[in-house]
Amino acid sequence: MKEVKKTMILPVSIGTDLEGKHKQIDLGIGNALIAGCSGTGKSVLLNLILIGLLKTETDFILIDPKRVELSQFDGVGNLLHPVIKNKLDVDSVLTWCCNEIERRYTVIEKDQFKNITDYNRVASEKFKHIVIAIDEFAELSDEGKETTIIKNLNKINAIARAAGVHTVISSQRPDAKVISPKFKANIVYKIGLPVVSKVNSRVIIDQNGCEALKVGEFLISEQGSEVRKCTFPKFPESEISEYINRFKIGKPRFIKLSCKKIVEEKKKEKAAPKCKLFLIRDTLVTTTGTFFFKKKTQELVYRTLRSINFSAKKFYFPFELSILSANGIQFSIKN
């Protein structure tokens, strides 16, 4: 057991296996996914991982869309940002993480190191590991759409390990729309809790088994290892809160982030005018704003605008065209 600890970069104990041995994962070499039905212990496991890291020189970014489970960590010295509870803040923080990863790689590569573990052995200013924990991924996934949040998470999962940035993500919706194969591809530790069906089990650990588990049990799939069955302890809430409170400090040092720019961009998108240009019986009717059209209709639009002596210089491509009737053409903003 001592030899295992020495080889691990960021070891965390998550329970015991069927032989009674402590089960550890190493977040330093990979990310973790925890999934199962509601009430099966996802938040308990997530808390165990975070509590195990409180004593270490590890920074936290905690994302809690449900505003329930991770709020108790507000004020601990490990936090880089107050516990995040809305999507605008998530977008901003994950963008900061991607920029921080790029910055770290620039520094590491300049000194000809491959990862922060090697770099920290000789550097005067060491990089800390950063753990990004998400309590309910389904609230951010937006039914599998490629949002900025998902793109940033995919990037972090794919390239951030050597830069010392790791993710622990939990979800109570173990279906392919939320946990897509692309998202799961860069997850090293897949932890499956009790689920309703075999389909849900295969989404998490790529095989059946989670549907037969009891509360307090989980199956863990690691890259290059067989799936193992383990159990995890459940501590009273009062003991957990008391332990976490020991690590709270007066004024945690937070990274400086501003969501102002993102908020302004969102408002600008909502307030953008739906610009329309109508040509009906040789009469031009238009609303104010910038027009965007599809490129394939460029020549037709130029001919139409010339025919009514309207300056085409005011328009930008690509643009969209719709035929209203035999006497009318509509040019409208592209969504």
C-alpha positions as CSV (number, residue, x, y, z in Angstrom):
1,M,0.0,0.0,0.0
2,K,2.9,2.4,0.8
3,E,4.4,1.8,-2.6
4,V,1.1,2.7,-4.3
5,K,0.9,5.9,-2.4
6,K,4.4,6.9,-3.5
7,T,3.6,6.4,-7.2
8,M,0.3,8.4,-7.0
9,I,0.3,12.1,-7.8
10,L,-3.0,13.1,-6.3
11,P,-4.4,10.1,-4.3
12,V,-7.9,10.0,-2.9
13,S,-9.6,7.2,-1.0
14,I,-13.2,6.5,-2.1
15,G,-14.1,3.3,-0.2
16,T,-13.2,-0.3,0.2
17,D,-13.3,-3.3,-2.2
18,L,-14.8,-6.7,-1.5
19,E,-11.5,-7.9,0.1
20,G,-11.7,-5.0,2.6
21,K,-8.8,-3.1,1.1
22,H,-8.9,0.7,0.7
23,K,-9.7,1.7,-2.8
24,Q,-7.9,4.8,-4.1
25,I,-8.0,6.8,-7.3
26,D,-5.3,9.1,-8.6
27,L,-6.8,12.3,-9.9
28,G,-3.3,13.3,-10.9
29,I,-3.4,10.9,-13.9
30,G,-7.1,11.2,-14.9
31,N,-10.5,12.6,-14.4
32,A,-13.5,11.0,-12.7
33,L,-17.1,10.5,-13.5
34,I,-19.7,9.6,-10.9
35,A,-23.2,8.6,-12.1
36,G,-26.3,6.9,-10.8
37,C,-29.9,7.4,-9.9
38,S,-31.0,10.1,-7.5
39,G,-30.4,9.2,-3.8
40,T,-27.7,6.6,-4.5
41,G,-24.8,8.5,-3.0
42,K,-23.2,10.6,-5.8
43,S,-22.9,13.7,-3.6
44,V,-21.5,11.5,-0.8
45,L,-18.7,10.2,-3.0
46,L,-18.0,13.7,-4.4
47,N,-17.8,15.0,-0.8
48,L,-15.4,12.2,0.1
49,I,-13.1,13.1,-2.7
50,L,-13.1,16.8,-1.9
51,I,-12.7,16.2,1.9
52,G,-9.7,13.9,1.1
53,L,-8.1,16.8,-0.8
54,L,-8.7,19.6,1.8
55,K,-5.4,18.9,3.5
56,T,-3.4,19.0,0.3
57,E,-2.0,21.9,-1.7
58,T,-4.9,21.6,-4.1
59,D,-7.1,24.4,-5.4
60,F,-10.9,23.9,-6.0
61,I,-13.3,25.2,-8.5
62,L,-16.7,23.9,-7.3
63,I,-19.8,24.1,-9.6
64,D,-23.2,23.4,-7.9
65,P,-26.1,24.2,-10.2
66,K,-28.5,22.6,-7.7
67,R,-27.3,25.0,-5.1
68,V,-27.4,22.4,-2.4
69,E,-24.5,20.0,-1.9
70,L,-21.3,22.0,-2.4
71,S,-22.4,25.2,-0.7
72,Q,-21.0,23.9,2.6
73,F,-17.4,24.3,1.1
74,D,-17.9,28.0,0.7
75,G,-15.1,29.7,2.7
76,V,-12.5,26.9,2.6
77,G,-9.0,28.0,1.8
78,N,-8.7,25.7,-1.2
79,L,-11.3,27.7,-3.2
80,L,-10.2,29.7,-6.2
81,H,-13.7,31.1,-6.6
82,P,-16.9,31.1,-4.5
83,V,-19.0,28.0,-5.2
84,I,-20.5,28.6,-8.6
85,K,-24.3,28.3,-9.0
86,N,-25.3,29.9,-12.3
87,K,-24.3,29.2,-15.9
88,L,-22.8,32.6,-16.7
89,D,-20.3,32.1,-13.9
90,V,-19.6,28.5,-15.1
91,D,-18.9,29.8,-18.6
92,S,-16.5,32.5,-17.3
93,V,-14.6,30.2,-14.9
94,L,-14.2,27.4,-17.4
95,T,-12.8,29.9,-20.0
96,W,-10.4,31.1,-17.3
97,C,-9.3,27.4,-16.7
98,C,-8.6,26.9,-20.4
99,N,-6.5,30.1,-20.5
100,E,-4.7,29.0,-17.3
101,I,-3.9,25.6,-18.9
102,E,-2.5,27.3,-22.0
103,R,-0.4,29.6,-19.7
104,R,1.0,26.6,-17.7
105,Y,1.9,24.7,-20.9
106,T,3.8,27.8,-22.2
107,V,5.8,28.0,-19.0
108,I,6.4,24.2,-18.8
109,E,7.5,23.9,-22.4
110,K,9.8,26.9,-22.1
111,D,11.7,25.1,-19.4
112,Q,11.5,21.8,-21.4
113,F,9.3,19.9,-19.0
114,K,6.5,17.6,-19.9
115,N,4.2,18.1,-16.9
116,I,3.9,20.1,-13.7
117,T,5.1,17.2,-11.5
118,D,8.5,17.4,-13.1
119,Y,8.4,21.2,-13.3
120,N,7.5,21.6,-9.6
121,R,10.6,19.6,-8.5
122,V,12.9,22.4,-9.7
123,A,10.7,25.5,-9.9
124,S,10.8,28.2,-7.2
125,E,7.1,29.0,-7.8
126,K,5.2,25.8,-8.1
127,F,2.0,25.2,-9.8
128,K,-0.8,23.8,-7.7
129,H,-3.2,21.1,-8.9
130,I,-6.7,22.4,-9.6
131,V,-9.7,20.1,-9.2
132,I,-12.9,21.2,-10.9
133,A,-15.9,19.5,-9.3
134,I,-19.4,19.5,-10.7
135,D,-22.3,18.2,-8.6
136,E,-24.9,17.9,-11.3
137,F,-23.6,17.8,-14.9
138,A,-27.0,17.3,-16.4
139,E,-27.9,20.9,-15.5
140,L,-25.1,22.1,-17.7
141,S,-25.1,19.6,-20.5
142,D,-28.1,21.1,-22.4
143,E,-29.2,17.7,-23.9
144,G,-25.8,17.1,-25.4
145,K,-25.6,20.3,-27.4
146,E,-22.1,21.7,-28.2
147,T,-22.3,24.7,-25.9
148,T,-19.3,26.8,-24.8
149,I,-19.5,25.0,-21.4
150,I,-19.3,21.5,-23.0
151,K,-16.5,22.6,-25.4
152,N,-14.4,23.9,-22.6
153,L,-15.0,20.8,-20.4
154,N,-14.1,18.5,-23.3
155,K,-10.9,20.6,-23.8
156,I,-10.0,20.4,-20.1
157,N,-10.7,16.6,-20.0
158,A,-8.6,16.1,-23.1
159,I,-5.4,18.2,-22.5
160,A,-5.3,19.4,-18.9
161,R,-3.8,16.5,-17.0
162,A,-0.2,17.4,-17.6
163,A,-1.0,21.0,-16.6
164,G,-2.4,19.9,-13.3
165,V,-6.1,20.6,-13.9
166,H,-8.5,17.7,-13.2
167,T,-12.3,17.2,-13.2
168,V,-14.6,15.2,-11.0
169,I,-18.1,15.2,-12.5
170,S,-21.3,13.7,-11.1
171,S,-24.7,13.2,-12.7
172,Q,-28.0,11.7,-11.8
173,R,-29.0,11.3,-15.5
174,P,-26.9,8.4,-16.8
175,D,-28.1,8.5,-20.4
176,A,-26.3,9.1,-23.7
177,K,-27.7,12.6,-24.2
178,V,-26.0,13.8,-21.1
179,I,-22.9,11.5,-20.9
180,S,-22.0,11.3,-24.6
181,P,-19.2,8.9,-25.8
182,K,-17.2,12.0,-26.9
183,F,-17.4,13.4,-23.4
184,K,-16.6,10.1,-21.7
185,A,-13.6,9.4,-24.0
186,N,-11.1,11.3,-21.7
187,I,-12.5,10.1,-18.4
188,V,-10.1,7.6,-16.7
189,Y,-12.2,6.7,-13.6
190,K,-15.9,5.8,-14.3
191,I,-17.8,5.2,-11.1
192,G,-21.3,3.6,-11.5
193,L,-23.8,3.7,-8.7
194,P,-27.2,1.9,-8.7
195,V,-29.3,2.6,-11.9
196,V,-32.6,1.5,-13.3
197,S,-31.5,-0.4,-16.4
198,K,-28.6,-2.1,-18.1
199,V,-28.6,0.6,-20.7
200,N,-27.8,3.2,-18.0
201,S,-25.0,1.0,-16.7
202,R,-23.4,0.7,-20.1
203,V,-23.5,4.5,-20.5
204,I,-21.4,4.8,-17.3
205,I,-19.0,1.9,-17.3
206,D,-19.5,0.4,-20.8
207,Q,-20.9,-2.9,-19.4
208,N,-23.8,-4.2,-17.3
209,G,-23.8,-4.5,-13.6
210,C,-24.8,-1.2,-12.0
211,E,-28.5,-2.1,-12.3
212,A,-27.9,-4.9,-9.7
213,L,-26.1,-2.7,-7.1
214,K,-27.5,-1.7,-3.7
215,V,-27.3,1.8,-2.1
216,G,-23.7,2.2,-0.7
217,E,-22.2,0.1,-3.5
218,F,-20.5,1.1,-6.7
219,L,-18.6,-0.3,-9.7
220,I,-15.5,1.4,-10.8
221,S,-14.0,1.1,-14.3
222,E,-10.4,2.2,-14.8
223,Q,-8.6,2.4,-18.1
224,G,-6.5,-0.8,-18.4
225,S,-8.1,-2.5,-15.4
226,E,-11.1,-4.8,-14.8
227,V,-14.3,-3.4,-13.3
228,R,-14.3,-3.7,-9.5
229,K,-17.1,-3.6,-7.0
230,C,-16.6,-1.5,-3.9
231,T,-18.5,0.1,-1.1
232,F,-18.3,3.6,0.4
233,P,-19.0,4.8,3.9
234,K,-21.7,7.3,4.8
235,F,-20.9,9.8,7.5
236,P,-23.4,11.9,9.5
237,E,-23.9,15.3,7.9
238,S,-22.9,17.0,11.2
239,E,-19.5,15.3,11.2
240,I,-18.9,16.3,7.6
241,S,-19.8,19.9,8.2
242,E,-17.7,20.0,11.4
243,Y,-14.7,18.7,9.5
244,I,-15.1,21.1,6.5
245,N,-15.4,24.1,8.9
246,R,-11.9,23.4,10.2
247,F,-10.5,24.5,6.8
248,K,-12.5,27.7,6.4
249,I,-10.6,30.9,6.6
250,G,-11.7,34.6,6.9
251,K,-11.0,35.8,3.4
252,P,-10.1,33.1,0.8
253,R,-7.9,34.4,-2.1
254,F,-10.1,34.3,-5.1
255,I,-9.0,34.6,-8.7
256,K,-10.2,37.7,-10.4
257,L,-13.0,36.8,-12.8
258,S,-15.6,39.1,-14.4
259,C,-18.7,37.8,-16.1
260,K,-19.6,41.4,-17.1
261,K,-18.4,40.8,-20.7
262,I,-20.4,37.6,-21.1
263,V,-23.5,39.1,-19.6
264,E,-23.2,42.1,-21.9
265,E,-22.8,39.8,-24.9
266,K,-25.8,37.8,-23.9
267,K,-27.9,40.9,-23.5
268,K,-26.7,42.2,-26.9
269,E,-27.7,38.9,-28.5
270,K,-31.2,39.2,-27.0
271,A,-31.6,42.8,-27.9
272,A,-30.3,42.5,-31.5
273,P,-32.9,43.7,-34.0
274,K,-34.4,41.1,-36.4
275,C,-33.4,43.0,-39.6
276,K,-35.6,42.5,-42.6
277,L,-35.7,43.8,-46.1
278,F,-38.8,43.5,-48.2
279,L,-39.2,44.1,-52.0
280,I,-42.8,44.1,-52.8
281,R,-44.0,45.4,-56.2
282,D,-40.8,47.4,-56.7
283,T,-41.1,49.1,-53.3
284,L,-38.4,48.6,-50.7
285,V,-39.4,48.3,-47.1
286,T,-36.6,47.7,-44.5
287,T,-35.9,47.7,-40.7
288,T,-32.7,49.0,-39.1
289,G,-29.7,46.8,-38.4
290,T,-27.1,44.7,-40.2
291,F,-28.1,42.1,-42.7
292,F,-26.6,38.6,-43.0
293,F,-27.2,36.4,-46.1
294,K,-26.2,33.1,-47.6
295,K,-23.4,33.3,-50.1
296,K,-25.2,31.3,-52.8
297,T,-27.8,34.0,-53.3
298,Q,-25.3,36.8,-53.6
299,E,-25.7,37.4,-57.3
300,L,-29.5,37.4,-57.1
301,V,-29.5,39.9,-54.3
302,Y,-27.0,42.2,-56.1
303,R,-29.2,42.1,-59.3
304,T,-32.3,42.8,-57.2
305,L,-30.8,45.7,-55.3
306,R,-29.4,47.2,-58.6
307,S,-32.8,47.0,-60.2
308,I,-34.2,49.3,-57.5
309,N,-31.1,51.5,-57.4
310,F,-30.3,50.4,-53.8
311,S,-26.7,50.5,-52.6
312,A,-25.4,47.0,-52.0
313,K,-22.4,48.3,-50.0
314,K,-24.6,48.4,-46.9
315,F,-24.9,44.6,-46.8
316,Y,-22.7,41.9,-45.5
317,F,-22.4,38.2,-46.5
318,P,-23.3,35.4,-45.9
319,F,-27.1,36.0,-46.2
320,E,-30.5,34.4,-46.1
321,L,-33.2,34.7,-48.7
322,S,-36.9,33.7,-48.6
323,I,-39.5,34.0,-51.4
324,L,-42.6,35.6,-50.0
325,S,-44.7,35.6,-53.2
326,A,-44.5,36.2,-56.9
327,N,-44.1,39.9,-56.2
328,G,-41.9,39.8,-53.1
329,I,-38.5,38.7,-51.7
330,Q,-37.5,38.8,-48.1
331,F,-33.9,39.1,-46.8
332,S,-33.7,38.3,-43.1
333,I,-31.0,37.9,-40.4
334,K,-29.4,34.5,-40.2
335,N,-30.0,32.6,-36.9
